[in-house]
């Protein structure tokens, strides 16, 4: 049985980031990954906030990435007045955020983890956690031949089961279609968020293309997937009222959308991170950035601990430190989806007034922008 101070379950970007954040700490850290070393990478793209860039820079990973900067974010709604623009120049920053392929980030993290000598066991899907007084015994699939014990287990992979007692959930009755769409003209490093009655449609500059996150009703997703590329791109352009046109698209993929989160992301000698702690709607691109803020906060708490990384008091300090930001991000994304995903005329006018207020009142716009970049503790 392998024994560690901290065992990280999951070798994706969230788990590997925690491993690097603890690399030079006093704790013996290891990673157990269910996937094989040659498993295909996640095909999705990630919106990385400026605060996430700072974290990855501290860990020595950012220099290996070639992300696309977002210098402007254009927000509007279909069928109503009101829009606002956020610009990096208003904050003296090179970009408000960045867009990177999830696979590129995972590869950069894997290389840095290997360079730091952090042990990673592949092909070890965890099947059970048995917390005890002093450690957690971790069982893996019988064919893996691996077993672990750790004073703290950080679960950084896997979906949340909705039948767990401590889990809250909401089904948005929406699916997201994702693909890359090539525009007729340059993206100019501008991201677009267009709210429609069926859900938001986001375009994120990704190299010379846009990464598309197209939210729609499940039945409409069937229809959109059945269209050929030219017909689909015409439908996509129609959402932006002729402002944008596209010449090509990659194959479309589909993901159901919902909200699931653990009310308490810690248990007995266990902490949950990333999608194992909360799964958010992709609107405003908050999910991965919230996860990395959780990771950094946990690493800071563990670095200050000198006796037991999995003690109840240690995990309580972490949970207390994350209450404001977690609740804020969950409420922010959930509120946006519920406020904008409808065609109520009164709400449509109210939304237009709100977007206009953001555009005309800089302190309010800065309030929103800083939270998107740094989380709920960013203001003032």
N, C-alpha and C positions, 0 to 999 in steps of 0.2 A: 504494500500500500504506500502510495506517495503521500508524504505529509508536507503541508505548507502552512504559512501564516495566512495568506490570502489566496484563494483559488478563484479565478475568473472563469465563469462558464460562458463561453461564446468568444469566437475569434474573429468577429466582425469589427467594424470601425469603432463601436462603442467600447467593447471589451478590450481591444488592443490599445485604445487611448488610455484607459485606466491602467493597463499594465505599464505603459510608458510613464504615466504620471507618478507611479510608485516605484519606478525602476531604481532610483538611488535612495530609497527610504530604508528604514531599519527592518522591513518585513520581507520574508521570503515569498515571492510572488510567482505564480504559474498560471497558465491558461489551458483550459480543456475545451477543444473545439470539436463539434460534432461532424464537421465536414472534412473531407479528404484534402490533402495539400493542393491537389490539382482540380478542385471543385470550381465550376464556372463562377465568375464574379457577378454581383448584383448588377443588372442592366440599367437600373435607374440612375437619375442624376440627383445631386444634393445641392440645396441652396445653403451656402455657408455664410452666416452673419459675420460682421467685422469682429465681434467678440470671439467667434470660433476661430477665425484666423489667428488672433492673438494667442489662443490656447495652443494651436498647432505649431505656431512659431516657437513657443516656449519648449515644446517637446521635440523640436528639431525636424519636424515632418514637412512643414510648409514649403521649404526650399525645394523639395522633390516634386511638388505639384505644379501644374500649369493651368490654373483655373481661369475662367473667364470673369473679369470684373463686371459688377453691376454698378454703374454710376448714376443711373436714374431709374426710379420706379414710378410708373404711370398707373394710377388707380381710377377706375370709372365704373359706371353701371350702364347696362343696356336698357333702353326704353325710358330713360329719365335723365334729367340734368345733373350736373355736379361732377367734378373730377378734381384730383389733386396730384401733384408731382412731388416726389422726394428726390433731392439731389445731393450727391456726396459733397459737392462744393460748399454746401451750406454748413458743413461740419468740419471742413478742412481735412477731409479724408480722401484717399485715392479711390475708394469705392465704398458703397453701402454694404455690399456683400459680394459673394462670388458663387460661381456655378462650377461644380466638378463632377466628373463621373464617379459614382460610388466605388467602382472597381479600381480606379486610379488611386483613390484615397486608401482603400484597403491594401493595395500593393505597397504603397509608400509606408504605411504603418507596419506591415509585416517585415519589411526590410529593416526598419528602425528597431523593432522588437528583437529581430535576430542579431542585429549589431550590438544591442545591449545585453545579449546573452540570457534573455528571459525565456524559460522553457515553455514550449507549446506542444501539447499532445493532441494530434489530429485523429479523427475517426473515433471519438469518444463521446457519443451522445449520452447525456446524463438522463437517467431514468428515475432517480429518487434522491431526496435529501433527507438525512436523518439527523437533525440538530440534537446535540447533547449538552451537558453542562460545560464542557471545555472545548468541544469542536463539533464539526459537522462531518458525518460520514457520507460520502458521495458515491452513489452506485451508478454504473454505466451499463450500456447494453452488453449482454453476455458475450457477444462475439468480439468486443473490443479488447477484453483482457486487462482493462485498466480499472483501478480503484483509487480513491483519494480520501484524505481527511484534511480539513483545514479549520483554522480558528474562525475564519470569516469566509463565506462564499458570496461572491458578487455575481448574480445572474444577469447576464447582458445579452441574452438571446431568447427567442421563443415568444409566441403570442400569449396574451392573457386570456385565460378561460373565463367566460362570462358567468359561470356558475359558482365561482369562488365567492366566499362571504364578504371579502373586503374590496370587491371590485364594483365600480360604477360603470355603466355603459349606456350608449345611445346609438341607435341605428339611424343614419342620416338618409337612408333610402337613396343613396347616390353611389355611382361608380366613377372611377377616374380612368380615362384613357391616356396613356402616355406614349410619346413618340418624339422624334426629332423632325422638325419642319424647316426646310430651306426657304428663306424669304427672298423676294425679288431684289430687295436692296439691303444694305448693311443694317445689322441690329443696333449699331451705335451704342452698344453696351446698355441698352434700355430694357428693363423688365416691364411686362404689362400684366396687370391684374384686372380682369373684366368680370364684374359680377352680373350674372344672368339669373332669371327665375329658377332655372334648373341647377344652379350651382356656379361657382367661380371657374373661369378659364384663365389659366396663367401661362405666359410665355416668358421663358428665362433664357437670356443669351448664353449660348453654349458653343464656343468656337464661332464658326460662320453660320450656325443654325440657331433655331430656338428649340429648347426643350419644352414640350407642350404637356401641360397637365390639364386635361379637359374633363371637367366634372359634369355629369349628366345623370338622368334617371336610368335605372337598370334596363328598362325596355328600350330607351333611346340608345343605350350603349350597344345593344344588339344591332340596331339599325346602322349606327355609325361604323361599326366593325365590318358590316357587310358592304359598305361603299368602296369603290375603287379610290385610288389616291387622289385623283383630280376632283372627284365629287366631294371627298372628305375635306380637302383643302379649301374648296369653295365654301363649305359649311363653316369651317373654322374662320375664314376671312370674314364671313357675314357677321360673326360675333363682334368684330372690331369695326363695323360700319365703314368698311372700305379703307381704313387707315393702313392696313397691312395686307399684303398678298404673298402667296407662297408658290414655289415651283416644284417641290418634291417633298416626300415624307418617307420616313423609315417605317417598318412594320409597327402597327399599333398593339399595345398590350393593355390589359384591363385589370383593375384592382378594386374590390369593394371598399367602401369608406365607412368608418364609424369612429366613435369615441369610446375608448376603454382606458380606465386608469385605476391603479390601486390607491385607495384612500391613504394607506400607510405603506410607503415603499420599503419598509424594513420589517424584519421578523426576527425570530431567535437566531442569532449568528448568521443572518442572511440579509442581503440588500438586493433590490431589483433596480435595474437601470435600463435606459433606452426603451425599446418596445416591450420589454418585460415589465416595465413600470407604468408606461403610458403610451397609448397609440392615439395620435391626434389627426384631425383632418389636415390635409396638406395646405390649406389656405394660409397665406402669409409665410409659409416655409418654416414653421417653428419647431417641428418635432425633433429633428436631429440636433439643432442648436440648443434646445432645452436639455437634451440628453448629455451633451458635452458640458453644459454648465453643471449638471448633476455630478458628472464624473469628476470635474475639477474640484467641486466642493467636497466630495467624499475624500479625494486624495488629500486635500488640505486638513480635514479632520483626522485622518489616519496618520498623517505626518506629525501631528501634535500629540498623538497617543503614544505612550511609551511602554505600556504593559500588555494590553489585550486589544487587538484590532476588532474583535467581534463582541466586545462587552455590550451590555444593554445600554449603558450610559454613553458609550461612544456612538452607537447607532442612533440614539435619541438626539445627540447633538447634531448629527448630520440631518436627520429628519427635520428638526426645528429650523435649521439653517435654510432648508429648501422649501418651506411651506409657502412663503410669499410668492416666490418665482413660479413654482409649480402651479399653484392655484391661479395665478395671474395668466400664465400661458394657456392653461386649459380653458379658462373662462373667456379669454380673448378669442381663441380660434373657434370655440363653440358658439360664442355670441355672434361672430361674423357670419358663420354659416346659417344660423337661425334667422338673423336679421335680413340677410341679403338673398337667401334662397327662397324667394316667394315673389308673387306678382301683385301684392296688395297695393292699391294706388296710394293710400295714405302713407304706408311705409316707404313706398318709392319716393314720394316727395320728401319725407323726412330724411331718407338716405341722401338725397341730393343736397339738402340743406347741410347735412353733416359733412359731406365731401367738400362743399363750398367753404364751410367754416374752416376745415383743415387747410384749404388753399389760402384763405385770407388771414388766418390767425397763426403766425409762425410759432409761438410757444406751444400751441396745441399740436401742430404738425411735428415739432421737435420731440414732444412727449411721446408720440407714437413711434417716430423713427428711432429714438434711443432705446425704447423697449424692444423693438425688432432687432437692434444690433447687440444689445447687452442684457436684455431680460428686465425683470420687474424692479431690480435694485439699481437701475441706471439713472434714476431721476432723483434729485436734480443733478 
